[in-house]
């Protein structure tokens, strides 16, 4: 029988070109700015003119008007330059946004473009200096997209999947899960290489706290308020302030109002200098979630994580879910251990800041990929699965036309494999399954 790994790799090719090399389609510029700054896009590129570019320092998010990132260091060819970096979805954005006549952009040393342009566009400053330009579509695979979804209805693969034996199906899912973990590990490794282990792992933790709907705002907050700053006395106030949660906060009298007042007392002194960095209200999705998972609580948890970072990092790097559960499971917050929102009544018994299911997600998305990337041995395929969630229900509807088959083991690798198949094929198919290679792959495995 054909080796599954070989068949999977062949199915990912379209006319000899890896499907992951498709032009990125995510239309949110802020998403790509966050992805760029995380280091997940890499740090070595070639300019449109063919010069080698190495990012020596990604700098800082700009708090004021002007380029996206400041105090950056870039080597272009043999010349090292310090200045700003601007990230645009399209090469034409430089002229459309009038950067060419704006003196605030005079010190830009690199123009980063997400999509591959249909025709050449040149970035120049007000003094007619050409700005080196790189295109991420020529370098970085279009990895996991944000809030992307394919229709939650049965796909063309349902019939061949029903014909596949349970053993071959679980073997297929194991191959897909391995690919998913290796991909996540590569991204985390790139982030660590670009910005250091502390910054990379803290940011990855923050993204996982954001769940599906609030990954981006949590990532932005972790980038704009680095861990060292978040761990200080004023750090929690900065997180809540930049999140926009203190702008019109009117908690009821008592402990909620006192807590919010204490945050505001530290925040207002910083607010004027950071106004441009405050996240818009539209960046958050605050409804449709369990109270215990409310972003307010998770933001409080992020502040606690920053203050206990040394032992948390050690647990992450150990590659052991048991150690991670032990460390994260005992985190406490004087307010959020007893409340779920500003207005929720105080609970008589404390509520875990991070429950076992969320800690398992952190392990699956951060600690386990990190361990695999570093070559640590772990029996991760024996780990139990978490509870079913909306993404998995969508995947089940797409691949099986309904609930997951009962014969599938309740293991983490099964869930991860399903999500990877969905990402590799369903999210990259725009022809209502007509051109998708996954049904053919499944059919070959049945032979």
C-alpha positions as CSV (number, residue, x, y, z in Angstrom):
1,X,0.0,0.0,0.0
2,X,1.2,3.5,-0.8
3,X,3.0,5.3,2.1
4,X,0.6,7.9,3.6
5,X,3.3,10.5,4.1
6,X,4.4,10.3,0.5
7,X,0.8,10.5,-0.7
8,X,0.0,13.5,1.6
9,X,3.0,15.4,0.3
10,X,2.1,14.7,-3.3
11,X,-1.5,15.9,-2.7
12,X,-0.1,19.2,-1.4
13,X,1.5,19.9,-4.8
14,X,-0.4,21.6,-7.6
15,X,1.4,21.5,-11.0
16,X,4.6,21.0,-9.2
17,X,4.2,24.1,-7.0
18,X,3.7,23.7,-3.2
19,X,0.2,24.9,-2.3
20,X,1.6,26.7,0.7
21,X,3.3,29.1,-1.7
22,X,0.0,30.7,-2.8
23,X,-0.2,34.5,-2.5
24,X,-1.4,35.3,1.0
25,X,-5.1,36.4,0.9
26,X,-5.7,37.6,4.5
27,X,-6.9,41.1,4.0
28,X,-6.2,42.6,7.5
29,X,-3.0,44.6,7.4
30,X,-2.7,44.6,11.2
31,X,-2.6,40.8,11.1
32,X,0.4,40.8,8.9
33,X,2.1,43.6,10.9
34,X,1.7,41.4,14.0
35,X,3.0,38.4,12.2
36,X,5.9,40.2,10.8
37,X,6.9,41.7,14.2
38,X,6.6,38.2,15.8
39,X,9.4,37.0,13.6
40,X,7.2,34.2,12.2
41,X,7.8,35.4,8.7
42,X,11.6,34.9,9.1
43,X,14.4,37.4,9.0
44,X,16.3,36.7,5.8
45,X,14.9,37.9,2.5
46,X,15.8,39.2,-1.0
47,X,14.7,42.6,-2.2
48,X,12.9,43.2,-5.4
49,X,16.3,44.2,-6.8
50,X,17.9,41.0,-5.7
51,X,19.9,42.2,-2.7
52,X,20.0,40.0,0.4
53,X,18.2,41.4,3.5
54,X,18.8,40.3,7.1
55,X,16.7,41.7,9.9
56,X,19.1,42.3,12.7
57,X,16.6,43.9,15.1
58,X,12.8,44.1,14.6
59,X,12.7,47.3,16.7
60,X,9.5,48.4,18.4
61,X,5.9,49.2,17.5
62,X,5.6,52.9,16.8
63,X,3.4,54.7,19.3
64,X,3.0,57.8,17.2
65,X,2.2,58.7,13.6
66,X,4.5,57.4,11.0
67,X,6.0,54.0,10.0
68,X,4.8,50.8,11.7
69,X,8.0,49.9,13.5
70,X,10.9,52.1,14.7
71,X,14.4,51.7,16.0
72,X,15.0,48.7,13.6
73,X,18.3,47.5,12.3
74,X,18.5,46.0,8.8
75,X,21.4,44.8,6.7
76,X,20.9,45.2,2.9
77,X,23.7,43.6,1.0
78,X,26.8,44.6,2.9
79,X,25.4,47.8,4.4
80,X,23.7,47.9,7.8
81,X,21.1,50.5,8.3
82,X,19.1,51.7,11.3
83,X,15.6,53.3,11.0
84,X,12.0,52.3,10.5
85,X,10.1,49.5,8.7
86,X,6.7,49.9,7.0
87,X,4.4,46.9,6.3
88,X,1.7,47.2,3.6
89,X,-0.6,44.6,2.1
90,X,0.2,45.9,-1.4
91,X,3.2,47.6,-3.0
92,X,1.0,50.4,-4.2
93,X,0.2,51.2,-0.6
94,X,3.3,53.4,-0.3
95,X,2.0,55.9,-2.9
96,X,-1.7,55.5,-2.0
97,X,-1.0,56.3,1.7
98,X,1.2,59.3,0.6
99,X,4.3,58.0,2.4
100,X,6.4,59.4,-0.4
101,X,5.7,63.0,0.5
102,X,5.5,62.5,4.3
103,X,8.7,63.5,6.1
104,X,7.8,61.0,8.9
105,X,8.8,58.3,6.5
106,X,12.2,59.7,5.6
107,X,14.1,57.2,7.8
108,X,12.3,54.1,6.6
109,X,15.0,51.5,5.7
110,X,12.7,48.7,4.5
111,X,9.3,48.5,2.9
112,X,7.6,45.1,3.5
113,X,4.9,44.0,1.1
114,X,2.6,41.1,1.7
115,X,1.1,40.3,-1.7
116,X,3.0,39.8,-4.9
117,X,2.5,42.9,-7.1
118,X,1.2,42.6,-10.6
119,X,3.6,45.3,-11.8
120,X,6.7,47.0,-10.2
121,X,6.1,49.7,-7.6
122,X,8.9,51.7,-6.2
123,X,9.0,53.2,-2.7
124,X,10.7,56.5,-2.4
125,X,11.0,59.1,0.3
126,X,10.4,62.9,0.2
127,X,14.0,63.4,-0.7
128,X,13.7,60.8,-3.5
129,X,15.7,58.1,-1.8
130,X,14.6,54.6,-2.9
131,X,13.5,52.4,-0.1
132,X,14.5,48.7,-0.4
133,X,11.4,46.5,-0.8
134,X,10.7,42.8,0.0
135,X,7.6,40.8,-0.8
136,X,6.5,38.2,1.8
137,X,4.6,36.2,-0.9
138,X,8.0,35.4,-2.4
139,X,9.4,34.1,0.8
140,X,6.9,33.1,3.5
141,X,4.3,30.3,3.0
142,X,0.8,31.4,3.6
143,X,0.5,29.7,6.9
144,X,-2.5,29.6,9.2
145,X,-5.0,32.4,8.4
146,X,-7.0,34.2,11.0
147,X,-10.8,33.6,11.2
148,X,-10.8,31.7,7.8
149,X,-13.5,29.1,7.2
150,X,-14.8,26.9,4.5
151,X,-18.5,26.1,4.3
152,X,-19.7,23.8,7.1
153,X,-21.2,21.3,4.7
154,X,-20.2,17.9,3.4
155,X,-17.3,18.0,1.0
156,X,-16.5,15.7,-1.9
157,X,-14.2,13.7,0.4
158,X,-17.0,12.3,2.6
159,X,-17.6,9.3,0.4
160,X,-14.0,8.1,0.1
161,X,-13.4,8.7,3.8
162,X,-16.3,6.4,4.6
163,X,-14.6,3.7,2.6
164,X,-11.3,4.1,4.4
165,X,-10.5,1.6,7.1
166,X,-10.2,2.8,10.7
167,X,-6.5,2.0,10.8
168,X,-5.7,3.9,7.6
169,X,-7.8,6.8,8.7
170,X,-6.0,7.1,12.1
171,X,-2.7,6.7,10.3
172,X,-3.6,9.5,7.9
173,X,-4.6,11.7,10.9
174,X,-1.3,10.9,12.6
175,X,0.6,12.1,9.5
176,X,-1.4,15.3,9.3
177,X,-1.0,15.9,13.0
178,X,2.8,15.5,12.7
179,X,2.8,18.0,9.9
180,X,0.8,20.4,12.0
181,X,3.1,20.1,15.0
182,X,6.2,20.4,12.9
183,X,4.8,23.5,11.2
184,X,4.0,25.1,14.6
185,X,7.4,24.2,15.9
186,X,9.1,25.8,12.9
187,X,7.1,29.0,13.5
188,X,8.0,29.1,17.2
189,X,11.6,28.4,16.3
190,X,11.7,31.2,13.9
191,X,10.1,33.6,16.5
192,X,12.7,32.5,19.0
193,X,15.6,33.0,16.6
194,X,14.3,36.4,15.6
195,X,13.3,37.9,19.0
196,X,14.6,35.6,21.7
197,X,12.9,32.8,23.7
198,X,11.3,35.0,26.4
199,X,9.5,37.3,23.9
200,X,8.6,34.5,21.5
201,X,7.1,32.1,24.1
202,X,5.3,34.9,26.0
203,X,3.7,36.1,22.7
204,X,2.8,32.5,21.8
205,X,1.1,32.0,25.2
206,X,-0.8,35.3,24.7
207,X,-2.1,34.1,21.3
208,X,-3.4,30.9,22.9
209,X,-5.2,32.8,25.6
210,X,-7.0,34.7,22.8
211,X,-8.8,31.5,21.7
212,X,-10.1,31.6,18.1
213,X,-11.7,35.0,18.1
214,X,-9.3,37.2,20.0
215,X,-5.9,35.9,19.0
216,X,-4.9,39.0,17.2
217,X,-5.6,41.6,20.0
218,X,-3.8,39.3,22.5
219,X,-0.8,39.0,20.2
220,X,-0.7,42.8,19.7
221,X,-0.8,43.4,23.4
222,X,2.0,41.0,24.1
223,X,4.1,42.7,21.4
224,X,3.3,46.3,22.5
225,X,3.7,45.5,26.2
226,X,6.7,43.2,26.4
227,X,6.8,40.7,29.2
228,X,9.3,42.6,31.3
229,X,7.0,45.7,31.2
230,X,3.9,43.6,31.9
231,X,5.5,42.1,35.0
232,X,6.0,45.5,36.6
233,X,3.5,47.1,39.0
234,X,1.9,49.2,36.3
235,X,2.0,46.3,33.7
236,X,-1.5,45.1,34.3
237,X,-2.8,48.7,33.9
238,X,-0.9,49.1,30.6
239,X,-2.4,45.8,29.3
240,X,-6.0,46.8,30.2
241,X,-5.4,50.4,29.0
242,X,-4.0,49.5,25.6
243,X,-6.8,46.9,25.2
244,X,-9.3,49.7,25.4
245,X,-11.0,48.2,28.4
246,X,-10.5,51.3,30.6
247,X,-11.9,53.9,28.2
248,X,-15.5,53.7,29.2
249,X,-15.3,51.3,32.1
250,X,-18.1,51.7,34.7
251,X,-18.0,48.7,37.0
252,X,-20.5,48.5,39.8
253,X,-19.6,49.9,43.2
254,X,-17.4,47.8,45.5
255,X,-14.5,45.6,44.5
256,X,-15.0,45.9,40.7
257,X,-14.9,49.7,40.8
258,X,-12.0,49.8,43.2
259,X,-10.0,47.4,40.9
260,X,-10.8,49.4,37.8
261,X,-9.9,52.6,39.6
262,X,-6.6,51.3,40.6
263,X,-5.9,50.3,37.0
264,X,-6.9,53.8,35.8
265,X,-4.8,55.5,38.4
266,X,-1.7,53.9,36.8
267,X,-3.0,54.1,33.2
268,X,-3.9,57.8,32.9
269,X,-0.3,58.8,33.4
270,X,0.7,56.8,30.3
271,X,-2.4,57.2,28.2
272,X,-1.4,60.4,26.3
273,X,1.9,58.9,25.1
274,X,0.2,55.7,24.0
275,X,-3.1,56.8,22.5
276,X,-2.1,55.7,19.0
277,X,-1.5,52.2,20.3
278,X,-4.9,51.7,22.0
279,X,-6.8,48.8,20.2
280,X,-10.1,49.8,18.7
281,X,-13.2,48.4,20.2
282,X,-13.9,46.4,17.0
283,X,-10.7,44.4,17.5
284,X,-12.4,42.4,20.3
285,X,-15.1,39.9,20.2
286,X,-16.7,39.9,23.7
287,X,-19.9,37.9,23.1
288,X,-20.6,34.2,22.4
289,X,-18.1,32.9,24.9
290,X,-18.3,31.1,28.3
291,X,-18.0,33.6,31.1
292,X,-14.9,31.9,32.5
293,X,-13.2,32.5,29.1
294,X,-14.0,36.2,28.9
295,X,-11.1,38.2,27.5
296,X,-11.1,40.4,30.6
297,X,-10.2,37.3,32.7
298,X,-7.6,36.1,30.2
299,X,-6.0,39.5,30.2
300,X,-5.7,39.4,33.9
301,X,-4.2,35.9,33.5
302,X,-1.7,37.3,31.0
303,X,-0.5,39.8,33.7
304,X,-0.1,37.0,36.2
305,X,1.8,34.9,33.7
306,X,4.2,37.8,33.1
307,X,4.9,38.1,36.9
308,X,5.5,34.3,37.2
309,X,7.4,34.0,33.9
310,X,10.5,32.2,35.0
311,X,8.8,29.1,36.3
312,X,6.3,29.1,33.5
313,X,9.0,29.2,30.9
314,X,10.8,26.3,32.5
315,X,7.5,24.3,32.4
316,X,7.0,25.2,28.7
317,X,10.6,24.1,27.8
318,X,10.2,20.8,29.8
319,X,7.8,19.5,27.2
320,X,5.6,17.9,29.9
321,X,1.9,18.6,30.1
322,X,1.9,17.5,33.8
323,X,4.5,20.1,34.7
324,X,2.6,22.8,32.7
325,X,-0.7,21.8,34.4
326,X,1.0,22.0,37.8
327,X,2.4,25.5,37.2
328,X,-0.4,27.2,35.3
329,X,-3.2,25.4,37.3
330,X,-2.2,27.2,40.5
331,X,-2.0,30.7,39.2
332,X,-4.3,33.2,41.1
333,X,-5.5,36.7,40.7
334,X,-7.0,38.8,43.6
335,X,-10.0,39.9,41.4
336,X,-10.3,37.6,38.4
337,X,-10.1,34.4,40.5
338,X,-13.5,35.4,41.8
339,X,-15.1,37.3,38.9
340,X,-15.8,36.6,35.2
341,X,-16.6,40.1,34.1
342,X,-16.6,43.6,35.6
343,X,-20.3,43.1,36.6
344,X,-20.4,39.5,37.6
345,X,-21.1,38.9,41.3
346,X,-18.2,37.7,43.5
347,X,-18.0,33.9,43.6
348,X,-17.7,32.2,47.0
349,X,-15.1,29.8,45.8
350,X,-12.2,30.7,43.5
351,X,-12.4,29.9,39.8
352,X,-9.2,28.7,38.1
353,X,-7.6,31.4,36.0
354,X,-6.7,28.7,33.5
355,X,-8.6,25.4,33.5
356,X,-7.2,22.0,32.4
357,X,-8.6,22.3,28.9
358,X,-7.0,25.7,28.3
359,X,-3.7,24.5,29.7
360,X,-3.9,21.5,27.4
361,X,-4.4,23.9,24.5
362,X,-1.3,25.9,25.6
363,X,0.7,22.6,25.7
364,X,-0.5,21.6,22.2
365,X,0.1,24.9,20.6
366,X,3.3,26.1,22.4
367,X,5.1,23.5,24.6
368,X,4.7,20.4,22.4
369,X,5.7,22.0,19.1
370,X,8.7,23.6,20.9
371,X,9.7,20.2,22.3
372,X,9.4,18.5,18.9
373,X,11.4,21.4,17.2
374,X,14.2,20.8,19.7
375,X,14.2,17.1,19.2
376,X,12.9,16.1,22.7
377,X,11.2,12.7,22.9
378,X,7.6,12.8,24.0
379,X,4.8,10.3,23.8
380,X,2.4,13.0,22.6
381,X,0.2,10.7,20.5
382,X,-1.1,9.1,23.7
383,X,-2.3,12.4,25.0
384,X,-6.1,12.6,25.4
385,X,-8.1,15.1,23.3
386,X,-9.8,18.2,24.6
387,X,-13.5,18.8,24.4
388,X,-15.1,19.3,21.0
389,X,-15.3,22.9,19.9
390,X,-16.7,24.9,17.0
391,X,-13.7,24.5,14.6
392,X,-13.8,20.8,15.1
393,X,-17.5,20.7,14.4
394,X,-17.0,22.6,11.2
395,X,-14.2,20.2,10.2
396,X,-16.4,17.2,11.0
397,X,-19.3,18.5,8.9
398,X,-16.9,19.2,6.0
399,X,-15.0,15.8,6.1
400,X,-17.6,13.4,7.4
401,X,-21.0,15.2,6.8
402,X,-21.8,15.1,10.5
403,X,-20.2,14.1,13.8
404,X,-16.8,12.5,14.0
405,X,-16.8,8.7,13.6
406,X,-17.1,7.0,16.9
407,X,-14.2,4.7,15.9
408,X,-11.7,7.5,16.0
409,X,-9.5,7.5,19.2
410,X,-10.1,10.3,21.6
411,X,-6.6,11.6,21.2
412,X,-5.0,15.0,20.8
413,X,-3.3,13.9,17.5
414,X,-6.8,13.1,16.0
415,X,-8.0,16.6,16.6
416,X,-4.7,18.2,15.4
417,X,-4.7,16.0,12.3
418,X,-8.3,16.9,11.4
419,X,-7.5,20.6,11.8
420,X,-4.4,20.3,9.6
421,X,-6.3,18.5,6.8
422,X,-8.9,21.3,6.9
423,X,-6.1,23.9,6.7
424,X,-4.1,22.1,4.0
425,X,-7.1,21.4,1.7
426,X,-10.4,23.0,2.6
427,X,-9.1,26.5,3.4
428,X,-7.0,26.5,0.2
429,X,-9.7,25.3,-2.1
430,X,-11.9,27.9,-3.8
431,X,-13.7,25.8,-6.3
432,X,-16.3,24.1,-4.1
433,X,-14.2,20.9,-3.8
434,X,-13.9,20.5,-7.6
435,X,-10.1,21.0,-7.7
436,X,-9.3,19.6,-4.3
437,X,-6.8,16.7,-4.3
438,X,-7.7,15.3,-0.9
439,X,-10.5,13.0,-2.2
440,X,-8.0,11.5,-4.6
441,X,-5.5,11.1,-1.8
442,X,-8.1,9.2,0.3
443,X,-9.0,7.0,-2.7
444,X,-5.4,6.0,-3.2
445,X,-5.1,5.0,0.4
446,X,-8.1,2.7,0.0
447,X,-6.6,0.8,-2.9
